[in-house]
């Protein structure tokens, strides 16, 4: 549930980059879809074109969503060009609630009637563990997006949480001149000073 929706179909490459505020890692070399389905490539190209023409950046949409729920933390955000209008799908956590909102990528306004609240207790065990691990992190998703955009020299398309072998990572997909790149950042924990 907390995985970014766009990353499943559009991650084309991976990037390992360091930062003074996070540890980055990459599992695979850059690659493309190659001879796979051209219809999928066309869909990706269409969504990326809509993303590149969006008036509101992912970082701006993230800040708008945080203001909708004072004291919350964004745990997942992704661009959705298939909706009309194109929106950013955002999930915030506040205490024991997950808020799902859609932010219009043209105006920055919250789409009325497109807000949902879910209980953390209703999540899958893995998602609950990720949220628990996030509480001990000194970094927010917004910080990870800034690091990923600077490191990859592009604009973030999506960001979320991922657990790999018991380690929490922020996974950010960045649109760059060379194509999409996935940046994994391990947030420093409060006790890692």
C-alpha positions as CSV (number, residue, x, y, z in Angstrom):
1,X,0.0,0.0,0.0
2,X,2.7,2.5,0.8
3,X,4.8,1.7,-2.3
4,X,4.8,4.4,-4.9
5,X,2.3,3.6,-7.7
6,X,4.4,5.0,-10.5
7,X,7.6,3.2,-9.6
8,X,6.2,-0.3,-10.5
9,X,5.8,0.6,-14.2
10,X,8.3,3.3,-14.9
11,X,11.6,2.7,-13.0
12,X,14.1,2.4,-15.8
13,X,17.3,2.7,-14.0
14,X,19.0,2.9,-10.6
15,X,21.5,5.3,-9.2
16,X,23.8,5.1,-6.2
17,X,24.7,8.5,-4.7
18,X,26.0,9.5,-1.3
19,X,25.0,12.5,0.8
20,X,26.0,13.8,4.2
21,X,22.5,13.2,5.4
22,X,21.7,9.8,4.0
23,X,23.3,6.6,2.8
24,X,22.4,5.7,-0.8
25,X,22.4,2.4,-2.4
26,X,21.7,0.8,-5.8
27,X,21.0,-2.8,-6.7
28,X,21.2,-2.7,-10.4
29,X,22.8,-1.0,-13.4
30,X,20.9,1.4,-15.6
31,X,18.6,-0.3,-18.0
32,X,15.6,0.4,-20.3
33,X,12.6,-1.5,-21.4
34,X,14.4,-2.6,-24.5
35,X,12.2,-4.8,-26.7
36,X,9.3,-4.9,-24.3
37,X,5.8,-3.7,-24.9
38,X,5.8,-0.4,-27.0
39,X,2.4,0.4,-25.6
40,X,3.8,0.5,-22.1
41,X,6.6,2.8,-23.3
42,X,4.1,5.1,-25.0
43,X,2.1,5.3,-21.8
44,X,5.2,6.1,-19.8
45,X,6.2,8.8,-22.3
46,X,2.7,10.3,-22.2
47,X,2.8,10.4,-18.3
48,X,6.3,11.9,-18.3
49,X,5.3,14.6,-20.7
50,X,2.3,15.5,-18.5
51,X,4.6,15.5,-15.5
52,X,7.2,17.8,-17.2
53,X,4.3,20.2,-18.0
54,X,2.9,20.2,-14.5
55,X,2.7,23.7,-12.9
56,X,3.2,22.2,-9.4
57,X,6.3,20.2,-8.6
58,X,6.3,17.0,-6.5
59,X,8.0,18.9,-3.7
60,X,5.3,21.7,-3.7
61,X,2.6,19.0,-3.7
62,X,4.2,17.4,-0.7
63,X,4.3,20.7,1.2
64,X,0.6,21.4,0.3
65,X,-0.4,17.9,1.6
66,X,1.5,18.5,4.9
67,X,-0.4,21.7,5.4
68,X,-3.7,19.9,4.9
69,X,-2.9,17.8,7.9
70,X,-0.9,19.8,10.4
71,X,1.7,17.7,12.2
72,X,1.6,14.9,9.7
73,X,4.5,13.4,7.7
74,X,4.2,12.4,4.0
75,X,5.1,8.7,3.5
76,X,4.3,8.3,-0.1
77,X,3.8,10.6,-3.1
78,X,3.5,10.0,-6.8
79,X,2.4,11.7,-10.0
80,X,-0.7,10.2,-11.7
81,X,-1.1,11.4,-15.2
82,X,-3.9,8.9,-15.9
83,X,-6.4,10.9,-13.8
84,X,-8.2,14.0,-15.2
85,X,-6.8,16.4,-14.1
86,X,-3.3,15.0,-13.6
87,X,-2.7,14.8,-9.8
88,X,-0.1,13.9,-7.2
89,X,-1.4,11.1,-5.0
90,X,-0.1,11.7,-1.5
91,X,-0.3,9.7,1.7
92,X,0.4,11.4,5.1
93,X,0.6,9.8,8.5
94,X,-0.7,11.6,11.5
95,X,-0.8,9.6,14.8
96,X,-2.7,6.5,13.9
97,X,-4.3,7.7,10.7
98,X,-3.1,7.6,7.1
99,X,-4.6,10.4,5.0
100,X,-4.8,9.9,1.2
101,X,-5.2,13.1,-0.8
102,X,-5.0,14.1,-4.5
103,X,-3.3,17.4,-5.3
104,X,-4.0,19.0,-8.7
105,X,-0.7,19.2,-10.6
106,X,-1.9,22.4,-12.4
107,X,-3.3,24.4,-9.5
108,X,-2.0,22.9,-6.3
109,X,-5.5,22.6,-4.9
110,X,-6.7,19.5,-3.1
111,X,-9.3,17.6,-5.1
112,X,-12.6,17.8,-3.2
113,X,-14.0,14.5,-2.3
114,X,-10.8,12.7,-3.0
115,X,-9.6,12.6,0.6
116,X,-9.6,9.3,2.6
117,X,-8.5,8.4,6.1
118,X,-7.3,4.9,6.9
119,X,-6.3,3.4,10.3
120,X,-2.7,2.3,10.7
121,X,-4.0,-0.8,12.4
122,X,-5.6,-1.9,9.1
123,X,-2.3,-1.8,7.2
124,X,-0.2,-4.8,6.2
125,X,2.4,-5.8,8.9
126,X,5.3,-4.7,6.6
127,X,3.7,-1.3,6.1
128,X,3.2,-0.9,9.9
129,X,6.9,-1.8,10.5
130,X,8.0,0.8,7.9
131,X,6.0,3.5,9.6
132,X,7.4,2.5,13.0
133,X,10.9,2.7,11.6
134,X,10.2,6.1,10.1
135,X,9.5,7.4,13.6
136,X,13.1,6.9,14.5
137,X,14.4,8.6,11.3
138,X,15.9,12.1,11.5
139,X,15.0,12.7,7.9
140,X,11.6,13.2,6.2
141,X,10.6,12.2,2.7
142,X,10.8,15.9,1.7
143,X,14.5,15.9,2.7
144,X,15.2,12.7,0.8
145,X,13.5,14.2,-2.3
146,X,15.8,17.3,-2.2
147,X,18.9,15.0,-1.9
148,X,17.8,12.8,-4.7
149,X,16.9,15.7,-7.1
150,X,20.3,17.3,-6.5
151,X,22.3,14.1,-6.8
152,X,20.5,12.8,-9.9
153,X,20.2,16.3,-11.5
154,X,16.5,16.1,-12.2
155,X,12.9,16.4,-10.8
156,X,11.3,13.8,-8.6
157,X,8.3,11.9,-10.0
158,X,7.6,9.8,-6.9
159,X,8.8,8.9,-3.4
160,X,8.0,6.5,-0.7
161,X,9.2,3.9,1.8
162,X,10.8,0.6,1.1
163,X,12.1,-2.1,3.4
164,X,15.0,-4.3,2.2
165,X,16.3,-6.9,4.6
166,X,15.0,-5.0,7.6
167,X,16.5,-1.7,6.6
168,X,14.2,1.3,5.8
169,X,14.9,3.3,2.7
170,X,13.3,6.2,1.0
171,X,12.9,5.3,-2.7
172,X,12.8,8.3,-5.0
173,X,12.2,8.1,-8.8
174,X,13.8,11.1,-10.5
175,X,13.2,12.3,-14.1
176,X,16.7,13.2,-15.6
177,X,18.1,14.0,-19.0
178,X,19.3,10.4,-19.2
179,X,15.9,8.9,-18.3
180,X,14.3,7.8,-15.0
181,X,16.6,7.0,-12.1
182,X,15.7,5.3,-8.8
183,X,17.5,6.7,-5.8
184,X,17.5,4.7,-2.5
185,X,18.4,6.7,0.6
186,X,18.8,5.2,4.0
187,X,17.7,7.9,6.5
188,X,19.9,8.4,9.5
189,X,18.2,7.4,12.8
190,X,17.9,9.6,15.8
191,X,20.5,7.6,17.6
192,X,23.0,7.6,14.7
193,X,24.4,11.0,15.5
